[in-house]
Every structure is written in structure tokens, then in C-alpha cells.
């Protein structure tokens, strides 16, 4: 076993960090005075560190010369390990500092809003805050910021059920949509009353949601006839829209989530009328824990995005 290793195994302790730094700097610079200058110390203090280290190890680490010092063979062997150890310490400290400044925002919402509204816009926030990690938690059931590890939520409702601070991002606004191919097969729809001619796609909620369904939409459109039974029922809005794009039926299109599909022509409005309700998506913050500055920045960004997308963004409830 190497004599240096043997010494520290039997003593079961390592030299102080300052001593190892003094040794590494002296070896690299070849001069105690230069090492003292780099470490903001004194030449005598560096000399004492080296002398104590040599005494503890029972070896000579430096040849003392007129204009500096030079490592012995044993000193060269030790330098390799000390340099590696100090580098590891420096990397560990840098990583810890990076982690301490690394913000994570957990945002909860439903599948549809995440897929069709939030995710297409999220790169804008990440470009402005590259060190922030945004984790999107999606579920059909309501997840509030006071549940689990959620910092902010975008929830559908009237904003009256949440005890936490909330703000309206976008009011519910819908238009019936379908693929161009579906209208080619069934002919144009010249009035709202003709909606009942088309096969209908229905979104089935897993909880007591208040969003539009076909019976409620027919009533608000003034259609006396009840809608036909849905041809297909989905519990996932993404799949429902895929079915609409494939020409399998007409869907209730929530704006602005279907805007890109309307712009591209994948979907077209069945009728031009847009219907709104008292419900909508609300930004909800925690009621039982403090809101961090970065979470508040994310909330402010969501409000701006909703305003740019034509959302209400102008109502607030504390």
C-alpha cells in the first residue's frame, strides 16, 4: 500500500480543505508566495500548511529551491489525487448552486387545454426563462394547487367553487365544427336547425363538468328539436377531434383550442354562430401556501397569452 494512503487510512481523517488547496496551488504555481496571492493568504500561512501536511504524512512533498519549490516524486503522486478531489468538490458545489436556483413549476389542467392551448405556447415562456422547468400535470378530474405538489392550475368552471385566488383566462366559447369531407357527404348546413342531420360526436365527462354538450347547445341556439343520440362518445377531447378530422361526425369546438385546425382547414365551422357561456377556464393559485416569484411570473404570462388569444383575461376574483 502506498505510504500516504496508509497514513490516512490509519488516522481515518483527511487534511483540512485549506491545507489541500495550499498544496495544490503551491504545486501548480511552483511558489509559496504565488499560491498565497491566489488564495488570498500569506506566504507564511502557506508554508505552515505545507509543513504540517508533510509532518502528518511523514514524507517530503517539495524540494525547496532558491526561487520556488518543486514537487518530489511522492508529491507528484499526491497532486494527481488532490487535484482530482478538488475538481470534484468544485463541480459538486456548482451543481448544488445550480439546483438551488433551478425553479420547477407544476401546472395542472385538463388534457384538451394542455394539448391544444398551453403546449403550443409554452416555448415562449421557456425561451424567456430557460432555467425554469415547467411540468404539466393533466387529468380530467379537478386538481387544485392545494393538492399534491401543484403550484398553479387552469381549471374549467365558473370560478365560484374555488376558495383559492382565481382569475378568468378565457370564457367558454364554442362553435360546431366538422371536416370538409363530412359536409361534402351530407351537404351544407344552412341553419342551426339542420345540425340534427349530421352524426354527432360527444365528449363524456368523468366528473360533474359544466361545459357545453349537444342538448344544452341546441337549446341556446334556439333549436326546438332534441339532438340525435351521439354516434360516438369519447372521454378524451384529443381523440374526439381526431375523429372529427377523420370525418366521423360533427364536434363541439372549443375556442381557441380549435383555432389552429380551423386556420389550416382540417376543420370548418358547421354554422357561423359562436355560443358563449358563464363558464370558462380560470387560473387558480394556492390558498394555503405562498406563491413564489417565478410562479407569479408564469401566472402573469398565462394572463397575457389568454389576452393575445382573445380570452377574457379581464375578470378577477380573490
Buried (B, 14 or more C-beta within 10 A) or exposed (E): EEEBEEBEEEEEEEBEEEBBBBBBBBBBBBBBBBBBBBBEBEBEBBBEBBEBBBEBBEBEBBEEEEEBBEBBEBBEBBBEEBBEBBEEEEEEEEEEEEEEEEBEBBBBBBBBBBBBBBEEBBEEBEEEBEEBEBEBBBEBEBBBBBEEEBBBBBBBBBBEEBEBBBBBBBBBBBBBBBBEEBBEEBEEBEEBBBBBEBBBBBBEBEEEBBBBBBEBBBEBBEBEEEBEEBBBEBEBBEBBBEBBBEBBBBBBBBBBBBBEBBEEEBBBBBBEBEBBBEBBBBBBBBEEEEBEEBBEBBBEBBBEBBBEBEBBBEEEEE
